[in-house]
Amino acid sequence: MTDLRAGDVLHLTRAASVQFVTPILFRLIRVQQDWITYDGWVWLDGYEIRANGEAVARRSVFVQRSGLRTFRAERPVPARAAPGRYRQR
C-alpha cells in the first residue's frame, strides 16, 4: 500500500502490528509525516470504527506499512424492478 489518504478505511490486523490480536477497522485522519520512525513503519491518526462506520474512539497507531489493508465493504445488490412493471418501448 503506497497511497494513504484521509478518509481511507483500513483493516488493521497482526500483519500491521502485534497490538492488533483482535483486528479493528480504522478511518484515517492523517499520516504523521514529521514523526521519526523505523524504516517501513508509520504513525497514523484516526478513529477506530464499527462495521457500520460509527466512530468508537480516536487513536494514534504505530504500524508497518506493508501490513496495511484497505477495507472493502460489500455493497448491497440493487433491488430489481418487479417483472412486467416497466415496459420497453
MARMITI-703943 format. One record per residue: residue number from 0; residue in three letters; z, y, x of N, C-alpha, C, O in turn. Coordinates in pm, 1 decimal, padded with zeros to 6 digits, always signed. Layout:
<nupas>
+-----+-----+----------+----------+----------+----------+----------+----------+----------+----------+----------+----------+----------+----------+
|   i |  aa |       nz |       ny |       nx |      caz |      cay |      cax |       cz |       cy |       cx |       oz |       oy |       ox |
+-----+-----+----------+----------+----------+----------+----------+----------+----------+----------+----------+----------+----------+----------+
| NUM | ALA |        Z |        Y |        X |        Z |        Y |        X |        Z |        Y |        X |        Z |        Y |        X |
...
+-----+-----+----------+----------+----------+----------+----------+----------+----------+----------+----------+----------+----------+----------+
</nupas>
This chain:
<nupas>
+-----+-----+----------+----------+----------+----------+----------+----------+----------+----------+----------+----------+----------+----------+
|   i |  aa |       nz |       ny |       nx |      caz |      cay |      cax |       cz |       cy |       cx |       oz |       oy |       ox |
+-----+-----+----------+----------+----------+----------+----------+----------+----------+----------+----------+----------+----------+----------+
|   0 | MET | +00000.0 | -00116.7 | +00085.7 | +00000.0 | +00000.0 | +00000.0 | +00000.0 | +00122.9 | +00090.3 | +00088.4 | +00139.8 | +00174.3 |
|   1 | THR | -00098.5 | +00206.8 | +00072.2 | -00109.1 | +00323.5 | +00158.7 | -00075.4 | +00453.8 | +00087.7 | -00004.2 | +00537.5 | +00143.0 |
|   2 | ASP | -00125.0 | +00471.8 | -00032.6 | -00103.6 | +00597.2 | -00104.0 | +00010.0 | +00584.0 | -00204.2 | +00003.7 | +00503.3 | -00297.0 |
|   3 | LEU | +00112.5 | +00663.3 | -00184.7 | +00222.8 | +00670.5 | -00280.3 | +00220.2 | +00809.4 | -00341.0 | +00215.4 | +00909.5 | -00269.5 |
|   4 | ARG | +00223.4 | +00815.2 | -00475.2 | +00218.9 | +00944.4 | -00543.0 | +00331.9 | +00953.4 | -00644.0 | +00376.1 | +00852.5 | -00698.9 |
|   5 | ALA | +00377.5 | +01074.0 | -00667.5 | +00480.1 | +01097.5 | -00769.4 | +00432.0 | +01039.0 | -00901.2 | +00316.8 | +01057.2 | -00940.8 |
|   6 | GLY | +00523.2 | +00967.9 | -00968.8 | +00489.5 | +00905.6 | -01095.7 | +00453.9 | +00758.7 | -01083.9 | +00455.3 | +00687.2 | -01184.1 |
|   7 | ASP | +00421.9 | +00711.3 | -00963.1 | +00393.1 | +00568.8 | -00944.6 | +00514.8 | +00486.7 | -00983.8 | +00628.3 | +00526.3 | -00957.2 |
|   8 | VAL | +00491.4 | +00373.2 | -01046.7 | +00599.6 | +00280.7 | -01078.7 | +00586.4 | +00162.8 | -00983.8 | +00483.2 | +00095.8 | -00979.0 |
|   9 | LEU | +00692.7 | +00138.9 | -00908.8 | +00693.8 | +00032.6 | -00807.9 | +00786.5 | -00078.9 | -00852.0 | +00888.6 | -00054.8 | -00916.4 |
|  10 | HIS | +00749.7 | -00201.4 | -00816.6 | +00834.7 | -00318.1 | -00840.5 | +00898.8 | -00349.9 | -00706.2 | +00832.8 | -00402.0 | -00616.3 |
|  11 | LEU | +01027.4 | -00318.5 | -00692.4 | +01097.2 | -00337.8 | -00565.6 | +01166.4 | -00473.6 | -00565.9 | +01249.3 | -00503.1 | -00652.0 |
|  12 | THR | +01130.0 | -00555.9 | -00467.1 | +01186.0 | -00690.6 | -00452.9 | +01238.9 | -00707.0 | -00311.0 | +01240.6 | -00612.1 | -00232.7 |
|  13 | ARG | +01281.7 | -00827.8 | -00279.3 | +01330.2 | -00856.3 | -00143.3 | +01222.7 | -00831.8 | -00038.0 | +01254.8 | -00811.9 | +00079.1 |
|  14 | ALA | +01096.7 | -00833.0 | -00077.5 | +00988.7 | -00804.5 | +00017.7 | +00998.7 | -00660.0 | +00068.4 | +00958.1 | -00630.5 | +00180.8 |
|  15 | ALA | +01052.8 | -00570.6 | -00014.6 | +01069.8 | -00430.5 | +00024.7 | +01198.8 | -00409.7 | +00102.8 | +01202.0 | -00331.9 | +00198.0 |
|  16 | SER | +01306.0 | -00479.4 | +00062.7 | +01435.4 | -00467.0 | +00129.4 | +01529.3 | -00575.9 | +00077.0 | +01521.2 | -00615.9 | -00039.2 |
|  17 | VAL | +01617.3 | -00622.5 | +00163.4 | +01711.9 | -00726.8 | +00122.1 | +01809.3 | -00678.8 | +00015.8 | +01875.0 | -00761.0 | -00048.1 |
|  18 | GLN | +01820.3 | -00548.3 | -00004.8 | +01910.6 | -00497.0 | -00108.0 | +01862.3 | -00530.4 | -00248.9 | +01939.8 | -00521.0 | -00344.1 |
|  19 | PHE | +01735.6 | -00569.3 | -00264.0 | +01680.3 | -00597.7 | -00396.5 | +01674.8 | -00746.8 | -00424.4 | +01568.5 | -00802.4 | -00451.7 |
|  20 | VAL | +01791.5 | -00811.0 | -00417.2 | +01802.7 | -00951.6 | -00454.5 | +01760.5 | -00964.8 | -00600.0 | +01688.4 | -01057.3 | -00637.6 |
|  21 | THR | +01806.9 | -00870.0 | -00681.3 | +01761.0 | -00858.5 | -00819.3 | +01656.6 | -00746.7 | -00820.0 | +01691.1 | -00630.8 | -00797.0 |
|  22 | PRO | +01529.4 | -00779.2 | -00846.0 | +01424.4 | -00677.5 | -00842.1 | +01447.9 | -00566.3 | -00944.3 | +01510.4 | -00587.4 | -01048.2 |
|  23 | ILE | +01396.2 | -00447.1 | -00912.0 | +01404.8 | -00333.3 | -01004.0 | +01267.6 | -00267.7 | -01016.4 | +01179.4 | -00287.1 | -00932.6 |
|  24 | LEU | +01252.2 | -00189.9 | -01122.8 | +01137.0 | -00102.1 | -01137.2 | +01182.6 | +00035.9 | -01094.7 | +01294.9 | +00076.7 | -01124.5 |
|  25 | PHE | +01095.7 | +00108.0 | -01025.1 | +01132.1 | +00235.2 | -00963.4 | +01019.4 | +00335.2 | -00984.7 | +00906.7 | +00311.4 | -00941.0 |
|  26 | ARG | +01048.3 | +00447.9 | -01051.9 | +00948.4 | +00554.2 | -01069.1 | +00967.1 | +00655.3 | -00957.5 | +01073.3 | +00716.0 | -00943.8 |
|  27 | LEU | +00863.9 | +00672.2 | -00879.3 | +00867.9 | +00755.7 | -00760.2 | +00865.3 | +00904.4 | -00793.3 | +00783.3 | +00951.1 | -00872.4 |
|  28 | ILE | +00957.8 | +00977.9 | -00730.6 | +00955.9 | +01124.5 | -00736.6 | +00885.3 | +01177.4 | -00612.3 | +00792.7 | +01258.0 | -00621.5 |
|  29 | ARG | +00930.6 | +01130.8 | -00495.6 | +00869.6 | +01176.6 | -00370.2 | +00901.5 | +01079.7 | -00256.6 | +00996.2 | +01001.3 | -00262.6 |
|  30 | VAL | +00819.0 | +01088.6 | -00153.6 | +00841.9 | +01018.3 | -00027.8 | +00904.1 | +01118.9 | +00066.6 | +00851.3 | +01228.8 | +00083.5 |
|  31 | GLN | +01015.3 | +01083.3 | +00128.3 | +01083.1 | +01173.0 | +00223.0 | +01008.5 | +01169.2 | +00356.5 | +01030.6 | +01080.1 | +00438.5 |
|  32 | GLN | +00920.8 | +01265.9 | +00377.1 | +00836.8 | +01269.8 | +00497.5 | +00914.2 | +01315.9 | +00621.8 | +00880.1 | +01278.2 | +00733.9 |
|  33 | ASP | +01017.8 | +01397.2 | +00601.4 | +01088.0 | +01456.9 | +00715.2 | +01199.4 | +01369.3 | +00771.4 | +01251.8 | +01398.0 | +00879.0 |
|  34 | TRP | +01236.1 | +01263.7 | +00700.7 | +01345.1 | +01178.6 | +00746.9 | +01292.4 | +01078.0 | +00848.8 | +01191.5 | +01011.3 | +00825.5 |
|  35 | ILE | +01361.2 | +01068.1 | +00960.5 | +01321.1 | +00975.6 | +01066.9 | +01359.1 | +00833.4 | +01025.9 | +01471.7 | +00807.2 | +00983.8 |
|  36 | THR | +01262.6 | +00742.3 | +01039.2 | +01285.6 | +00602.2 | +01002.8 | +01228.5 | +00510.4 | +01108.8 | +01163.8 | +00554.7 | +01203.7 |
|  37 | TYR | +01253.5 | +00382.5 | +01091.1 | +01190.6 | +00282.3 | +01176.3 | +01044.3 | +00270.7 | +01137.6 | +01006.9 | +00302.7 | +01024.7 |
|  38 | ASP | +00961.8 | +00225.6 | +01229.7 | +00819.6 | +00207.5 | +01203.9 | +00798.8 | +00110.8 | +01087.1 | +00851.7 | -00000.3 | +01087.2 |
|  39 | GLY | +00721.5 | +00154.4 | +00987.9 | +00693.5 | +00070.0 | +00872.7 | +00792.7 | +00084.7 | +00758.3 | +00775.1 | +00023.2 | +00653.1 |
|  40 | TRP | +00896.2 | +00164.8 | +00777.1 | +00997.0 | +00188.1 | +00672.7 | +00984.2 | +00330.0 | +00620.8 | +00931.5 | +00417.3 | +00689.7 |
|  41 | VAL | +01033.0 | +00353.5 | +00498.0 | +01022.6 | +00484.9 | +00436.9 | +01136.9 | +00505.6 | +00337.6 | +01183.0 | +00411.2 | +00273.4 |
|  42 | TRP | +01181.2 | +00630.4 | +00326.4 | +01279.4 | +00668.7 | +00224.3 | +01204.6 | +00719.1 | +00102.2 | +01114.3 | +00802.0 | +00114.0 |
|  43 | LEU | +01241.9 | +00669.3 | -00015.4 | +01181.5 | +00712.5 | -00141.1 | +01289.0 | +00768.0 | -00234.3 | +01398.6 | +00712.5 | -00243.0 |
|  44 | ASP | +01258.1 | +00875.7 | -00302.8 | +01343.6 | +00929.8 | -00408.6 | +01277.8 | +00898.0 | -00541.3 | +01156.1 | +00909.6 | -00556.1 |
|  45 | GLY | +01359.6 | +00857.7 | -00638.1 | +01303.2 | +00828.0 | -00768.8 | +01409.3 | +00781.3 | -00865.9 | +01529.0 | +00801.4 | -00844.9 |
|  46 | TYR | +01363.3 | +00719.0 | -00972.0 | +01451.5 | +00669.8 | -01077.0 | +01434.7 | +00519.9 | -01093.7 | +01322.6 | +00469.5 | -01099.5 |
|  47 | GLU | +01546.2 | +00448.9 | -01101.5 | +01541.8 | +00310.0 | -01144.0 | +01515.0 | +00314.5 | -01293.6 | +01579.9 | +00389.7 | -01366.3 |
|  48 | ILE | +01420.9 | +00235.1 | -01339.3 | +01384.9 | +00239.5 | -01481.0 | +01389.1 | +00100.4 | -01543.0 | +01379.4 | -00001.3 | -01474.3 |
|  49 | ARG | +01403.8 | +00099.5 | -01674.1 | +01395.5 | -00024.6 | -01750.9 | +01248.5 | -00055.1 | -01776.4 | +01162.1 | +00028.8 | -01750.9 |
|  50 | ALA | +01219.9 | -00175.3 | -01826.6 | +01082.0 | -00215.6 | -01855.5 | +01014.8 | -00123.9 | -01956.9 | +00892.5 | -00110.6 | -01956.3 |
|  51 | ASN | +01093.2 | -00060.3 | -02044.2 | +01035.1 | +00029.3 | -02144.6 | +01010.8 | +00170.4 | -02089.0 | +00962.0 | +00257.0 | -02161.6 |
|  52 | GLY | +01044.1 | +00194.6 | -01961.4 | +01019.9 | +00323.1 | -01897.8 | +01137.1 | +00419.3 | -01900.7 | +01127.3 | +00529.4 | -01846.6 |
|  53 | GLU | +01247.6 | +00380.3 | -01962.3 | +01366.1 | +00465.3 | -01970.4 | +01438.7 | +00467.4 | -01835.9 | +01464.7 | +00362.5 | -01777.0 |
|  54 | ALA | +01470.9 | +00587.2 | -01788.1 | +01541.9 | +00601.6 | -01660.9 | +01685.4 | +00554.1 | -01674.8 | +01753.4 | +00586.2 | -01772.3 |
|  55 | VAL | +01731.2 | +00477.0 | -01576.2 | +01867.9 | +00426.1 | -01574.2 | +01952.4 | +00506.6 | -01476.0 | +02064.2 | +00546.6 | -01508.4 |
|  56 | ALA | +01898.7 | +00530.7 | -01354.9 | +01974.0 | +00601.8 | -01251.4 | +01878.6 | +00661.6 | -01148.9 | +01773.8 | +00604.4 | -01119.0 |
|  57 | ARG | +01916.2 | +00776.9 | -01095.7 | +01839.4 | +00835.6 | -00986.4 | +01885.8 | +00771.1 | -00857.2 | +02005.5 | +00751.4 | -00836.3 |
|  58 | ARG | +01789.4 | +00737.5 | -00769.2 | +01822.5 | +00668.9 | -00645.2 | +01734.4 | +00714.8 | -00530.9 | +01622.1 | +00761.1 | -00550.8 |
|  59 | SER | +01788.2 | +00700.7 | -00410.4 | +01710.3 | +00710.8 | -00287.1 | +01716.5 | +00572.7 | -00224.5 | +01824.5 | +00516.3 | -00206.8 |
|  60 | VAL | +01599.7 | +00518.3 | -00190.8 | +01595.8 | +00382.0 | -00136.8 | +01521.2 | +00381.3 | -00004.5 | +01428.4 | +00459.3 | +00016.8 |
|  61 | PHE | +01563.1 | +00292.3 | +00083.6 | +01503.5 | +00273.6 | +00215.2 | +01431.9 | +00140.2 | +00212.7 | +01495.5 | +00035.2 | +00203.8 |
|  62 | VAL | +01298.5 | +00143.8 | +00220.7 | +01219.1 | +00022.1 | +00200.1 | +01107.8 | +00009.1 | +00303.6 | +01069.1 | +00105.9 | +00369.1 |
|  63 | GLN | +01057.8 | -00113.6 | +00316.0 | +00941.3 | -00140.3 | +00400.2 | +00814.9 | -00112.6 | +00319.0 | +00799.4 | -00162.5 | +00207.6 |
|  64 | ARG | +00726.0 | -00033.6 | +00375.2 | +00600.5 | -00003.0 | +00305.0 | +00522.7 | -00129.6 | +00271.0 | +00463.3 | -00139.4 | +00163.7 |
|  65 | SER | +00523.0 | -00225.0 | +00361.1 | +00444.6 | -00347.3 | +00338.6 | +00496.3 | -00429.7 | +00220.8 | +00422.7 | -00512.3 | +00166.8 |
|  66 | GLY | +00620.9 | -00408.8 | +00180.4 | +00678.4 | -00484.5 | +00070.4 | +00668.5 | -00417.0 | -00064.5 | +00714.7 | -00472.1 | -00164.5 |
|  67 | LEU | +00608.6 | -00297.6 | -00069.7 | +00598.9 | -00224.5 | -00196.1 | +00485.3 | -00278.9 | -00281.5 | +00375.7 | -00305.2 | -00232.0 |
|  68 | ARG | +00512.8 | -00295.2 | -00410.0 | +00412.9 | -00343.1 | -00506.0 | +00409.2 | -00248.2 | -00624.9 | +00513.3 | -00214.0 | -00680.9 |
|  69 | THR | +00289.9 | -00206.0 | -00663.1 | +00274.5 | -00122.0 | -00781.2 | +00293.3 | -00208.4 | -00904.1 | +00237.7 | -00317.9 | -00913.6 |
|  70 | PHE | +00372.0 | -00158.6 | -00998.1 | +00397.7 | -00232.2 | -01121.9 | +00284.0 | -00206.9 | -01218.8 | +00247.2 | -00092.2 | -01244.5 |
|  71 | ARG | +00229.0 | -00313.5 | -01271.8 | +00121.8 | -00304.4 | -01370.8 | +00172.0 | -00364.5 | -01500.9 | +00189.2 | -00485.9 | -01511.3 |
|  72 | ALA | +00195.2 | -00280.1 | -01599.3 | +00240.4 | -00328.6 | -01729.5 | +00120.9 | -00384.0 | -01806.0 | +00009.7 | -00332.1 | -01796.7 |
|  73 | GLU | +00146.0 | -00489.2 | -01880.9 | +00039.1 | -00542.2 | -01964.4 | +00015.6 | -00445.3 | -02078.9 | +00110.4 | -00399.2 | -02142.4 |
|  74 | ARG | -00108.1 | -00414.9 | -02104.7 | -00141.4 | -00323.2 | -02213.2 | -00161.3 | -00402.2 | -02341.5 | -00219.2 | -00510.8 | -02339.6 |
|  75 | PRO | -00113.9 | -00348.9 | -02451.3 | -00134.5 | -00419.0 | -02577.0 | -00282.3 | -00425.1 | -02612.7 | -00358.1 | -00331.8 | -02586.1 |
|  76 | VAL | -00321.3 | -00534.9 | -02672.8 | -00459.3 | -00550.9 | -02716.7 | -00478.5 | -00467.8 | -02842.7 | -00397.7 | -00477.7 | -02935.0 |
|  77 | PRO | -00583.3 | -00386.3 | -02849.2 | -00602.3 | -00304.3 | -02968.8 | -00627.6 | -00390.5 | -03091.3 | -00693.2 | -00494.4 | -03083.8 |
|  78 | ALA | -00574.6 | -00345.7 | -03203.5 | -00593.5 | -00420.1 | -03327.5 | -00739.3 | -00411.2 | -03370.3 | -00803.8 | -00307.4 | -03355.7 |
|  79 | ARG | -00789.4 | -00521.6 | -03423.2 | -00927.7 | -00524.2 | -03470.1 | -00932.4 | -00482.8 | -03616.4 | -00836.5 | -00502.3 | -03691.2 |
|  80 | ALA | -01044.1 | -00426.1 | -03655.3 | -01063.2 | -00389.0 | -03795.5 | -01076.9 | -00516.4 | -03878.1 | -01130.5 | -00616.7 | -03831.0 |
|  81 | ALA | -01029.1 | -00511.3 | -03998.8 | -01041.6 | -00626.6 | -04088.2 | -01188.3 | -00657.0 | -04112.5 | -01268.0 | -00564.5 | -04128.2 |
|  82 | PRO | -01226.8 | -00786.3 | -04116.2 | -01367.2 | -00821.1 | -04137.7 | -01419.3 | -00759.8 | -04266.7 | -01350.7 | -00760.6 | -04368.9 |
|  83 | GLY | -01540.8 | -00706.6 | -04261.6 | -01604.2 | -00650.1 | -04380.1 | -01557.8 | -00509.2 | -04413.6 | -01611.1 | -00446.4 | -04505.0 |
|  84 | ARG | -01461.6 | -00460.5 | -04342.3 | -01410.5 | -00327.5 | -04374.2 | -01510.2 | -00218.6 | -04333.6 | -01530.4 | -00121.1 | -04406.1 |
|  85 | TYR | -01571.3 | -00236.7 | -04217.9 | -01669.8 | -00140.0 | -04170.5 | -01804.7 | -00208.0 | -04162.4 | -01815.9 | -00321.3 | -04115.6 |
|  86 | ARG | -01905.1 | -00139.2 | -04207.6 | -02040.2 | -00196.0 | -04207.4 | -02126.1 | -00115.6 | -04110.5 | -02113.6 | +00006.3 | -04099.4 |
|  87 | GLN | -02212.1 | -00186.3 | -04042.1 | -02308.7 | -00119.3 | -03956.6 | -02426.1 | -00076.8 | -04041.3 | -02465.1 | -00148.5 | -04133.4 |
|  88 | ARG | -02482.8 | +00038.0 | -04012.1 | -02598.1 | +00087.6 | -04089.0 | -02721.0 | +00085.1 | -04005.4 | -02828.3 | +00122.9 | -04052.3 |
+-----+-----+----------+----------+----------+----------+----------+----------+----------+----------+----------+----------+----------+----------+
</nupas>
